[in-house]
């Protein structure tokens, strides 16, 4: 499915943002015809080498990264997402729903003439905000486990079976939180690479205000990386305990 922004363009120009979700061959061909941009495949977006995730081609910049996606109410996974940026158009290629993208789409739909650089920066900001929310949730979960594990238990007779089941439950919770932190780490690494590249690449053509916004996003990522490292150490401490 492809969604074009602005939704109702009166200028006849190429859309500022094309959001392609699980696009089929016909939709990919239509996007390429409309924009002149090459639509990257899912396999290409899944490459892990930096040279495959960030490069320039025919006056356009191709970027990719892993993004956390909700599988069901109990779990998440990493899904590749791609960004293709030309002077006038941002093309995003993804294969799952994303609350960050939904939030930006809701904000952009009311803008008469959105700009590709602004939409791209909004997406970076929204994804960092989502990562921060997930880290806060993980921190709260670890605090709850820590308080439960180390609180006083005086005057109680120990039920071995119940204690064993409780231990298994705690280990599952710690393991799930650790897996979630690993996914957040991968997402933040992808965001960090992309922001650093766009800030340091003069030919990207972004305006000064947008570059300043990306620098602020990059600073937030550095701070979140430090907090994620703290939580990862706490996971290891709880597992050892």
C-alpha atoms as one frame of an Amber mdcrd trajectory, in Angstrom:
protein
   0.000   0.000   0.000   1.294   3.443  -0.878   0.239   6.749   0.641   1.235
  10.065  -0.891   1.643  13.352   0.972   0.238  15.867   0.394  -2.857  13.751
  -0.076  -4.560  16.402  -2.216  -1.785  18.161  -4.130  -2.852  21.083  -6.333
   0.546  21.877  -7.796   0.914  18.681  -9.839   4.476  18.279  -8.553   5.927
  15.025  -7.234   4.715  14.257  -3.700   6.929  15.307  -0.805   6.522  11.928
   0.927   5.582   8.519  -0.384   5.082   5.926   2.341   5.223   2.453   0.798
   4.069  -0.350   3.100   4.376  -3.944   1.845   4.381  -2.670  -1.706   3.803
  -5.193  -4.485   5.548  -5.189  -7.872   2.922  -2.944  -9.474   3.083  -0.366
  -6.673   6.891  -0.368  -6.714   6.895   0.193 -10.477   4.393   3.036 -10.133
   6.526   4.739  -7.466   9.643   4.409  -9.612   7.798   5.872 -12.610   6.428
   8.753 -10.559   9.650   9.723  -8.795  12.527   8.254 -10.790  13.790   6.689
  -7.558  14.744   3.039  -7.243  12.634   1.200  -4.676  14.961  -0.962  -2.546
  14.002  -4.566  -1.901  13.438  -6.064   1.527  16.626  -8.107   1.116  18.652
  -4.975   0.345  17.238  -3.160   3.370  18.159  -6.127   5.587  21.878  -5.907
   4.777  23.940  -5.182   7.874  27.058  -3.607   6.319  27.276   0.154   6.758
  28.082   0.566   3.067  24.790  -1.144   2.201  22.742   0.848   4.675  24.010
   4.336   3.859  25.036   5.438   0.365  24.350   7.965  -2.388  23.085   7.059
  -5.850  22.110   9.371  -8.725  21.775  12.487  -6.550  19.658  10.603  -4.025
  20.556   9.175  -0.624  19.604   5.631   0.358  19.351   4.801   4.059  18.134
   1.759   5.968  17.902   0.601   9.562  16.107  -1.941  11.776  12.946  -0.681
  13.449  11.113  -2.289  16.369   7.695  -3.592  15.339   4.968  -4.964  17.574
   4.281  -8.586  16.622   1.439  -9.075  19.097   0.484  -7.863  22.548   3.301
  -9.908  24.068   6.302  -9.414  21.806   8.223  -7.277  19.321  10.675  -7.911
  16.522  13.014  -5.930  14.281  11.878  -5.059  10.764  13.951  -3.276   8.100
  12.842   0.188   7.000  14.323   2.225   4.166  14.524   5.924   3.334  15.276
   7.297  -0.125  15.784  11.054  -0.170  15.976  13.230  -3.262  15.885  17.021
  -3.480  12.089  17.078  -3.484  10.822  13.665  -2.365  11.154  11.310   0.581
  10.325   7.674  -0.095   9.942   5.357   2.886   9.807   1.596   2.383   8.619
  -0.619   5.210   6.954  -3.968   5.796   5.035  -3.488   9.033   2.957  -0.930
  10.885   4.726   1.654  13.050   3.323   4.003  15.671   6.111   6.498  14.915
   5.172   6.625  11.229   1.481   6.847  12.109   2.119   9.850  14.362   4.063
  11.687  11.646   1.450  10.845   9.007  -1.267  12.278  11.244   0.709  15.516
  11.632   1.719  15.831   7.976  -1.695  15.138   6.468  -2.899  18.611   7.490
   0.080  20.410   5.922  -0.805  21.797   2.490   2.716  21.647   1.049   4.995
  19.497   3.241   8.732  19.366   2.562  10.677  16.130   2.279  13.425  17.256
   4.674  10.879  18.220   7.334   9.028  14.887   7.045  12.315  12.975   7.287
  13.323  14.887  10.411   9.899  14.354  11.969  10.313  10.617  11.432  13.738
  10.642  13.092  12.316  12.561  16.057   9.306  10.258  16.351  11.405   7.092
  16.262  13.723   8.437  18.951  10.692   9.339  21.078   9.353   5.787  20.712
  12.746   4.350  21.674  12.795   6.586  24.754   9.308   5.380  25.741  10.412
   1.758  25.388  13.499   2.392  27.514  11.378   3.987  30.225   9.060   0.977
  30.174  12.032  -1.403  30.385  13.506   0.578  33.264  10.220   0.354  35.166
   9.999  -3.398  34.567  13.547  -3.925  35.880  12.846  -1.781  38.938   9.814
  -3.938  39.725  11.859  -7.139  39.361  14.642  -5.713  41.539  12.269  -4.694
  44.317  10.606  -8.094  44.238  13.915  -9.969  44.274  15.559  -8.100  47.130
  12.714  -7.152  49.434  12.749  -8.586  52.940  11.012 -11.947  53.417  11.228
 -12.440  57.186   9.100 -14.845  59.138   7.849 -16.865  56.193   8.311 -20.548
  55.600   9.711 -21.154  52.140   7.510 -23.132  49.743  10.073 -24.729  47.418
   7.653 -25.356  44.542   6.238 -21.857  44.703   9.706 -20.321  44.976  10.862
 -22.304  41.956   7.934 -21.126  39.842   8.494 -17.551  40.994  12.146 -17.796
  39.998  11.224 -19.067  36.540   8.750 -16.209  36.123  11.354 -13.647  37.165
  13.942 -15.110  34.799  11.458 -14.974  31.924  10.707 -11.338  32.699  14.394
 -10.430  32.854  15.079 -12.326  29.624  12.213 -10.626  27.792  13.389  -7.230
  28.986  16.935  -8.031  27.886  15.705  -9.019  24.423  13.744  -5.783  24.205
  16.801  -3.747  25.166  18.810  -5.503  22.468  16.215  -4.470  19.881  16.230
  -0.881  21.148  20.029  -0.873  20.936  19.931  -1.964  17.280  17.323   0.675
  16.446  19.303   3.430  18.174  22.463   2.338  16.349  20.647   2.645  13.025
  19.267   6.060  13.933  22.688   7.208  15.120  24.357   6.235  11.831  21.677
   7.927   9.753  21.647  11.185  11.726  25.436  11.409  11.803  25.626  10.832
   8.045  23.002  13.465   7.214  24.607  16.008   9.542  28.075  15.455   8.106
  27.067  15.225   4.428  27.027  18.701   2.881  25.491  17.576  -0.425  22.325
  16.277   1.274  20.870  19.748   0.683  19.091  20.049   4.021  18.486  23.547
   5.358  20.291  24.853   8.426  17.234  24.641  10.723  16.708  20.997   9.759
  20.373  20.178  10.361  20.068  21.747  13.807  17.039  19.574  14.544  18.975
  16.493  13.465  21.835  17.509  15.752  19.356  17.670  18.636  18.073  14.200
  17.690  21.654  12.924  17.613  22.294  14.331  21.089  19.159  12.574  22.352
  20.397   9.302  20.862  23.723   9.633  22.692  21.860  10.149  25.967  19.532
   7.196  25.311  22.494   4.960  24.479  23.979   5.713  27.888  20.690   4.886
  29.609  20.324   1.682  27.580  23.827   0.624  28.646  22.863   1.242  32.278
  19.752  -0.926  31.880  21.724  -3.677  30.132  24.125  -3.758  33.083  21.145
  -3.988  35.419  19.788  -6.952  33.457  23.110  -8.743  33.853  23.221  -7.924
  37.569  19.727  -9.329  38.100  20.558 -12.478  36.149  23.668 -12.973  38.270
  21.690 -12.378  41.458
